[in-house]
């Protein structure tokens, strides 16, 4: 059975905040816990403030699928999973 996220955190998280170092640290901390990025970041701005958002998902709930080219893809990802042979 897949392991749940630590500390009772939800499987899906939408991290939002000002576009600053604190927001980047929050995303980095989620990645260090084992979350994976889901989709592209979003950016909104008004005259005085830029707000960013990034969704993350706990990987136990993200089974890879195979697209029509045979590349493995994670849901929400635009890029195929690669290994060292493809770099």
C-alpha positions as a printed NumPy array, in Angstrom:
array([[  0.   ,   0.   ,   0.   ],
       [  1.346,   3.469,  -0.853],
       [  2.672,   5.582,   1.977],
       [  0.626,   8.707,   2.754],
       [  2.246,  12.144,   2.88 ],
       [  4.03 ,  12.95 ,   6.16 ],
       [  2.542,  14.895,   9.067],
       [ -1.042,  14.477,   7.841],
       [ -0.424,  16.677,   4.803],
       [ -2.871,  16.313,   1.89 ],
       [ -2.015,  14.38 ,  -1.278],
       [ -2.671,  17.501,  -3.395],
       [ -1.323,  20.887,  -2.38 ],
       [ -1.55 ,  24.223,  -4.162],
       [  1.225,  26.42 ,  -2.839],
       [  0.612,  30.137,  -3.329],
       [  2.293,  33.343,  -2.264],
       [  4.341,  36.347,  -3.257],
       [  7.047,  35.673,  -5.812],
       [  9.895,  35.759,  -3.324],
       [ 12.497,  33.585,  -1.605],
       [  9.973,  32.374,   0.99 ],
       [  7.714,  30.946,  -1.719],
       [ 10.664,  29.243,  -3.42 ],
       [ 11.665,  27.717,  -0.075],
       [  8.113,  26.377,   0.442],
       [  8.176,  24.667,  -2.958],
       [ 11.689,  23.316,  -2.285],
       [ 10.583,  21.952,   1.111],
       [  7.629,  20.162,  -0.502],
       [  9.982,  18.593,  -3.05 ],
       [ 12.371,  17.511,  -0.287],
       [  9.468,  15.821,   1.523],
       [  8.807,  13.759,  -1.598],
       [  6.093,  15.716,  -3.408],
       [  6.384,  16.137,  -7.17 ],
       [  5.564,  19.195,  -9.228],
       [  2.187,  18.963, -10.948],
       [  1.704,  21.131, -14.02 ],
       [  3.196,  24.513, -14.7  ],
       [  3.382,  27.368, -12.208],
       [  0.836,  30.173, -12.487],
       [  1.595,  33.88 , -12.126],
       [ -0.79 ,  36.769, -11.521],
       [  0.045,  40.385, -10.883],
       [ -1.505,  43.689, -10.04 ],
       [  0.219,  47.046,  -9.741],
       [  2.101,  46.288,  -6.545],
       [  2.358,  42.531,  -6.163],
       [  3.17 ,  39.354,  -8.097],
       [  1.455,  36.206,  -6.816],
       [  2.606,  32.743,  -7.872],
       [  1.094,  29.282,  -7.489],
       [  2.5  ,  25.786,  -7.936],
       [  0.617,  22.54 ,  -7.476],
       [  2.382,  19.52 ,  -5.996],
       [  1.16 ,  15.932,  -5.648],
       [  2.26 ,  13.073,  -3.466],
       [  3.734,  10.491,  -5.9  ],
       [  2.02 ,   7.427,  -4.454],
       [ -1.148,   8.547,  -6.223],
       [  0.512,   9.284,  -9.578],
       [  0.839,   6.107, -11.632],
       [  2.841,   6.752, -14.789],
       [  1.042,   6.256, -18.068],
       [  2.402,   5.577, -21.513],
       [  1.584,   7.989, -24.306],
       [  1.261,   7.187, -28.004],
       [  5.047,   7.417, -28.493],
       [  5.764,   4.926, -25.721],
       [  7.206,   7.585, -23.398],
       [  6.206,   7.367, -19.765],
       [  4.493,  10.507, -18.531],
       [  3.202,  11.622, -15.159],
       [ -0.288,  13.131, -15.188],
       [ -0.027,  16.889, -15.579],
       [  3.484,  16.772, -16.983],
       [  4.317,  18.072, -20.434],
       [  7.636,  16.235, -20.491],
       [  8.358,  12.512, -20.771],
       [ 10.286,  10.841, -18.016],
       [ 13.916,  10.351, -19.083],
       [ 16.795,   8.264, -17.912],
       [ 20.56 ,   8.738, -18.23 ],
       [ 20.678,   7.067, -21.65 ],
       [ 18.493,   9.804, -23.127],
       [ 20.531,  12.756, -21.857]])
